[in-house]
Amino acid sequence: MTRLAVALGGEPTTLAGLAGMGDLVLTATGTLSRNRSLGMALARGDSLTAASAKTRMVAEGVPTVRSALALARRHDVSLPICAEVAAVLFDGKPAADALASLLGRAPTREDAPVEGRRA
């Protein structure tokens, strides 16, 4: 996400500070987080439709991943985590397979642009 923010004119330190990292940590670990609840349901094998039907609240990560990937394509920015999240959400990819895909990638510097690869 930092690569995308920088491509759009943002400062990388913004995402590394409380506004970015703090929000990410709370979203990933907070027991009241809608996104975490949805992620846990998906990890248990529920479909997006089934998991969404169990709550009245919207997990904003679902529409956000579509928007982030659209921006990434427009600006030629690689977002591998977003791409795998989208594969789980919209293509039925098992979460364990998405994790394996991410862990199987060649190591790169997070602050380096990935040439020739998009989302």
C-alpha positions, 0 to 999 in steps of 0.5 A: 500500500505504501508503493501505491500511496507514493505513486499517488504523491503520498509520503511513505512515512504517513503509512508507517506512522500511527495513521497507517500502521496503527489502523492496520494493526487494529484492523488485523487484531481488534476483536471488534474489527469488521475486516478481521471478523470477515477474514476469520470467517473466510479462513474457516472456509465460509464464502464471502456471501455466507460470511457477509450474510452473518452480519449487518455491518460492512467490512470496508476492506471488500470494496477497498481491495477492488479500488486499490487494485484498480488504482494499482493497475492504473499506476503500474504498482504491484500490490501482491497482498491485495491481489491475493486478498481479492483472489480469496474474496472474489475468486474463491481461492482458499486462504491457505493457498493465498498465504502460500502464494505470498510466502513463495514469492522471491524476497524483495525490498518493500520500498523498491518498485517491482518492475514489470509486475502489476497487482 
